[in-house]
Amino acid sequence: MVERQRRLRSGAVALAAATAGLVVCTAGCSGSGAAVEDARAAEDPVEVLRRAAGNLVRADSSKARTSMEMATGGTRVTIRGEGVYDYGDQVGRLKVLLPEDPTGADAHRPITELLAPGALYMKNRGAGVPADKWVRVDTATLSDGNLVTGGATDPFAAAELLRGTRKATYLGKTSVAGTPVRHYRGTADLAAAARDASAGNRASLRAAAKGFATATVPFDVYLDDEGRIRKVRHRFSFVNGRQKDTVAVSSTTLLYDFGAPVDVRLPDAKDIYAGRIAE
């Protein structure tokens, strides 16, 4: 009897200790998570966003989806793209889908775009270009630095725009495609972004700083727990050179599947179209 009572007392003590440990662990884990979130909220949003491009380089690569909505006068069109991007080599491949022709004409075949430092290559460009040829564009010669011209913003250029963040606010936690993220809103200065950008994007962003209607770009961006961009939306405004109308553009880039394999081979010189391109 004495031995049985001793065993019962020992079991009760062990159960109490385990229960207490569980309570402490639960409280500690919760407190730790809250502390981490409080620390993130206390960080300077401007500095957090200026580091976002570097976090993508450390992530190596990802898949990407793009959406570009343009509005001028009473017309609004949306261009969508999907592909992969290597942030270390700054090369990527996108398949860009043009909107259906409102006149009922046959839909344009998807345009294949290859993105590289200082250059944009397009296949199935149309406008008199043979189907088996590529068109090469020097992005530094474009008034928008290819933030708009290709129908999709280069994913790394979109990230490097954040290097020019001047004002930013942390808006709290949410999710993007099931991934927990932190939402920030702010404005970026194009000239500042160009100064701090990598060599591959510097000239293009400098061209955009001169060509856009405004020197600042409003944005919303969503970062995951590793500080990587999961979604970024920029709102551009530039003047249409042919009609002199201001065009409002909302460009959204979604990044996912980090570490995805990327195999991009740039065209040989013989495969690049050298003739005149129709308007």
Disulfide bonds with the S-S distance in Angstrom:
none
